[in-house]
Amino acid sequence: MKRLTLLLVAIVSCLSLFAWTYDTTEQTTEQSVQLRAGADFNKKWNNGLHLGVSEDLRFDLYNSLTGANFNKSYTTLTLAYAPNKYFKVDAGYVLKIMGTKDWSDVNEWMRHRAFMSVTGSYKIGQLKLSLRERVMCEIRTDSVNLDEKNRYNWLLRSKLSAEYSLRSKPLKPYAWIELVNTLNVPEYQKKYKNNDTSNKGTQYITKVRTTVGLTYRLDQHSTLNFYYRFNYGYDRDININKGYYTKGKDLRVELTEEKTYQHAIGVTYEFGW
């Protein structure tokens, strides 16, 4: 019994060496108004295969932190398979160019993304409802502290959408909402109740997106897509001061909670054949 007690004391003592707490907790808020322009080309075959290539350019007309500037560009390649009108799977790659990063280092302004999705759809009269679940991996090639950020960041995006076809008119109003959930943020970045790290941390919802829009079919192959989008973002930026170990003190971990409120107006030209 005495040996067991000594063993437990030793284990608790060792664990205390790795104890940590948030040394400081700060908050930042970013508000922006964005203009987006894009083009989408989609080839469909009779066997259900779809091949898509798209380009999306984003410009901040107003940004409370960085000012007005070129924000991002997304170049996307997608391969999809739809065996019927109810079900579709797809996978793709996105090349991201970050306009607000250091342009002297390609690893700073270039990002990569891979994704895979499953979509279920059901039509009720002129109304079409869809649910999409997408797993994606954000890939960094710059130098990062893996205790603070992931080189391969996994996310789950859940999107519920509704689209209505107007009879005898080339118009389709639509709306959707999407939740983005983290899957593998590092331990220090996890969300703790009241920042109490003695409890088990959790992954968290990092984005909520809502969109309302209208598509206008120009002819058999061409469509214009007009939309308004509101994005709410929440992220947790971690700064760990290594070597901050002294008697009676824990590891120093600085947390900044970053909130984003973004309004975006966009138009996309879509061509399908």
N, C-alpha and C positions, 0 to 999 in steps of 0.2 A: 504494500500500500504506500509505504514511504517512497519507494522507487518511482511509483506511478505519479505521485504528487510532484516529485522533483522533475520528472520528465515533462509534465504539463507546464510547470513553471518555466522550464527551459524553452519550450515551444512558444509560449506567450511572450517571453523575453526576446526571442528571435524575431517573432512577427512584429514586435514593437519597433524594431530597427527599420522596418519598411513602411511604417505608418506615414500618412501624409494627410494634408488638409489644404483647402484653398486659402492661400495666404492673402490674396486680394480678389475681390469680385467687382468687376466693372460692367457697364452696359454702354453700347453704342447703338445709334439709330440712324439708318440710311433711308432717305426718301428720294424717289426719282420718278421722272416722267420720261417714257421711252417711245421712240418711233422705230418700227420694224418693217422691213421689206424683204420679200423672199420669192423664190421660184421653186416649183416642184414638178418634176417630170416622172411619170409613172407608166411603165409598160406592162400590160397584162396579156397572158396567154390562156388558151382555152383549158389547159390542164390545171388551172388554179394558181399558177406561179405569177408573182408580181415582182418587178424590179423597179426600185425608186431611187432617184437622185435628187437632192434638194439643197438649196443654199438659203441661209437666213442671216441677214445683216441687222444689227441692233445698234441704235444710236441714242445716247442719253441727251435729251433736250434740257433736262435739269437733273442734277444730282447733288444732294446736300453735302456729300463728302468729297467727291472728285470733280464736280463741275460738269459742264456739257462737253461730251467727247464721244469718240467711237468706243462702244462698249465691248461687243463680241461679234464673232461670225461663227456659224455652225455649218459645216459641210457634211451631209449625211448620205450614206449609202445603205439601202435596205433591201433585203430579200425576204419575200413573204409567200406563204402558201395558204390558200383558202379553199379547202375541199368542198365547202358548201357555203350558203349565205349566213350560216349561224356561227361559224367557227373560223378563226384565222390564227396562224402562228407566224412570227417574223423574227429576224435577227439582223443586226446591223452594226455599223461603225460610224463614229462621229469624230471629225477633226475640228477642234475648237481653237480659235485664235482669240486671245485675251487682249483687248485693247488697252486695258489699264495697268498692265504689267510692264516690267523692265524689258525694253525692246533690244537691249544689248546682248541678251542671253536667250537663245531660242528655247531653252528648257523652261524659262520663266513664262513666255507668252504662248507657248504651244501646249495643248492638253489633248488627251485621247479618251474616247469613251466607247465601250462595247455594250451591247444590250440584247436582250431576248424577251419577247412578249407573247402572251396568249390573250386573245380577244374573243369574247362571246357576244353575239348580237341577236336581237329579236325585234321583229317588226309588228306593230299593232296599227293596222290601217296605214295612215300616212306618217305615223310616228315610229322612229327607229331608236331603240335603246341599246347601249353597248357598255360593256364592262371590260376594261383592259388591265391586266396585271403585268408589269414590266420589271424585270431585274436588270440593273445596269451596274457597270463597273467604271468608275472614274480613275484614269491612270495618269500618274505624275511621273515625269522624268527628271525633275529638279531635285536638289539635295534637301531632304526633310529629316527632322527628328522623329523617328517612328513612335516615340512615346507621346508625341504631340499630334501628329497627323499620319494618315495612311498613305502609302504609295499606291495601293489599290483600294479604293474606297467603294464599298458595295452599298447600293440603295435599292429600295423597293418603291415603285410608283404605282399607285392604284387610281384609276381614272374611270369615272362614271359620266357618260355623255348621252345627250338626247338630240335628235335631229328630226325636223319636220319638213316634209315635201309638200309644197303648195300645188294643188291641182292646176294643170294647164299653165303653170308659170315657171320660169327658169330660176326660181328662188328657193333657197333652203335655209331657214333660220335654225340655229343650233346653240347649245350651251353645254358646258361640261365643268366638272370640278375634279381636282386631282390632289391626292395626298402623297407626300414623299417622306419615306421613313428610313432612317439610318439602320444599317445592319451590322456594322463591324467597327464603330468608332473605338479608339483606344480607351483603356480603363479611365484615364484621367479626364477624358472628354465626355464620358457618360453623364447622364442626368441623374442627380441625387436629390432626394426630397429634402428641401431646406438646406441643400449643400452639405448634408450630413454624410460624410464618406464612410461612416461606420456601418451604414446600410448598403445593400447591394444596388449598384448603379444599373441604369436601363438605357437602351437605345431610345430615340425620340423622333417625333415628327419635325422635320427640318424645313418643309415648305408646304404651303397650301395655295393652290392656284385655281382661279375661277375665270372662265371665258364665256362671253356671249358673242355671236357672230352671225354673218349672213354670207352665203355663197351665191354667186350670180353666174349662171352658165351662159357663156358668150356664143358657143357653137357646140358641135358634137365632141370636140376635143378640149376646148379651152374653158376655164372657169376662173373667176376672180373671187377671192376669199377676203372679206373685211371682218375685223374683229377688234374687240376691246378685252384686255386681260388685266386682272389684278393679281399680283403675287405677294404673298406674305412669307417672309423667310425668317428662320431662327437658326442660329449656329452658335457653337461654343468654341472659341479660340483659346488654346492652352499655351502657356509659356512656362517651362520648367527650368528653374535655376539649378543646374547640376552642381553637386558638391556642397550643397547647403545643408550639411549635417553637423550639428553641434550637440553637445550634451543637453538633453531636455527639450530639444526642438525637432520638429518634423521636416520632411522634404517641403521645399517652398514651391507651390504650384499656383500660378496666377491664371485666373479665369476671366475672360471677357465674353459676355453674352451679346451677340450681334443680331439685331433685329432689322429687317428690311421691309419697306412698304413701297411697292413698285406699281405704277400704272403704265400700261403699254397699249398703244394703238398701232395696228399693223394691217398690211395688205400683202397677199400672196397670189402670184399667178400660177395656176395649176394647168398642166398639160398632160393628158392621158390618151393612150392609144392602144 
